């Protein structure tokens, strides 16, 4: 079995490692088996390209124990599943990052994203892998976030040999077989494999670590910039029938004079009244609130709402004073302690004239009104993360009330990739 | 796009400066076309051929209108462009005209001139531009144009095809979003530019839209194939039939409903009859029923294309197994499952032959799990087939992996 020609690729060893990887990470089996190994003497270790070929150095296979090879298999396939080459290309074109140094930085950042939770649990950690701890960075971030956190310097000097191929950072290598070469997967086939893996993970979420579950949820529905979503939600709520701007036959159209005998509707514009209910309980930070509030005020102004039509109401267990937004900076946010948004809604609806839109900014840890309020509702939801997410680990069954389905919910979070 | 040499004769004396400018413009407009595979254009052409309304999503200035001009030229259809956002609802629903005696004759809804011209021509490409920036009432009026093909009292003839364009929410700063009912009626295509195409195009050569050629003899087969795929998927996954978009990020995009599944079926049949690539079909199907359901449909098409386990068991020695590892594993698992379903000696032996064949033509680690499962199906009176000798390599590979697992387990 082990009697192989010196210098030839030991396929038996490589496949044993893949089998082991597929056994300990069954949810990645499809992707692992879809990878096609290609012998290459020019790659330093193992490298992937964007067409799902895996270039393998025979010398590397010879000197690496099987259990570590299994770790490398999973590492390489993770680059492809997480679309690091596509994301690398997007960053490169958005931020004008060119050159090998920047691509090496992307490779390191991508490795950090993968390596913090991929090993252990039956999978050995290959020698010399990069992880966030090595660069003194926090764990659990995305490649894009890591990219902003470090530069190449003396402490990364040992990593310059690192090369996971064009599948990890998007830069074509001289050994790549290219789009027309043998054994490549087309775009559609790649999507199909990623989709099957993601479905396997979401189907049995208990088996996969948190990083993979997050990937699976977002693989085909990446989160969108919340500013755009919140803007669209408020705009659509404020301009829908019954509020803001629409057509009416109640007033003659300005085209009427030139078209005698024809009855035309005209555009009517009534600036929407927007009530913002702000959750000032202890669990929402001032920075989060400040940025979201500025956003709502800006959107309302862009809609043609006069400043006096946008009112802000801070609310913890009781609703506090209502005041119009004059300058967003000087809104006093009083409160702290427990939340009951129901009082906030009630207070907002008591105003005359009634608001057209209520925007609630909250972390969602609150009871919601039983009935749909008689106006459009947009909820800006702050996801709980970091220390505040500890309930997640201590009591995984606890789920706070989700916002009711009559509200349009926009999750306000970090800018996604 | 003109491909003829313009008749510029620099020798003739110019009367005015504007004449010179006109000559320069003529030279600039002189561009050629070349046939080049373009997935976006092919998807658009196929959807238009299938007579489904298409909605192009793309940033302003990305070349949506240029693509429409090409398409109109390729299909030899006159192009009518209507900017939806500068019209009023009555322009689409018809302008009510009060006649002499409304109580007797009623009030007719007069159509606008472009609709009259389209109906008179009997054929054409109607391009509704800037759909997402149209106010809600205009969108509601457009619903009827797109779905019922009615503009006031007129009905658009069958030869008229509808294409719309919209800017994505991120770039349409003052835009409304598309309502869910309107979004459900369109095939959504994401329009992006290809760097190479733009550079070559600015250099004077644009790609030419090649019409997908439907093979007449394949039509019944294509319809049967598409029906089998869609019905097969929806039988097993009833939840996929109708899912209103519940997520803020997916609003205004494609979502699955019986209507959009009907469109997906139609597009699958067209793509099959035209022999289009999976990339084109993927773009169309995901743009019709949404990403998730679309990918599921494509996955079930992939499964349909895999060889049937019973066929493989009937002739194991000459069986053709898929080249790709993950698909090969699915096939081998299906074969073992088929043997388990109806176990008998001959089928069990045939499965072993098949596994040996898989081992000889591909990676050995794929064979381990099916071989283990198949060995477990053995009945006491069945002898071990001779073929199993050839699988010793697999067994040792499996043992080695077991040892690695044991070492990794104890080491931690």
Interface residues (C-beta under 8 A of the other chain):
Chain A: X1 X11 X12 X15 X16 X17 X18 X19 X20 X22 X23 X24 X29 X30 X31 X33 X34 X35 X36 X37 X66 X67 X70 X120 X122 X123 X124 X183 X185 X186 X187 X188 X189 X191 X192 X193 X195 X196 X220 X221 X223 X224 X225 X228 X229 X232 X233 X235 X236 X239 X240 X241 X245 X246 X247 X253 X255 X259 X261 X262 X263 X264 X265 X267 X302 X405 X408 X409 X410 X411
Chain B: X88 X89 X90 X95 X96 X97 X98 X110 X135 X136 X137 X138 X169 X170 X173 X174 X175 X176 X177 X246 X247 X248 X249 X250 X251 X277 X278 X279 X281 X282 X291 X292 X295 X296 X298 X299 X302 X323 X324 X325 X326 X328 X329 X363 X364 X365 X366 X368 X393 X396 X397 X398 X400 X401 X404 X405 X407 X408 X409 X411 X412
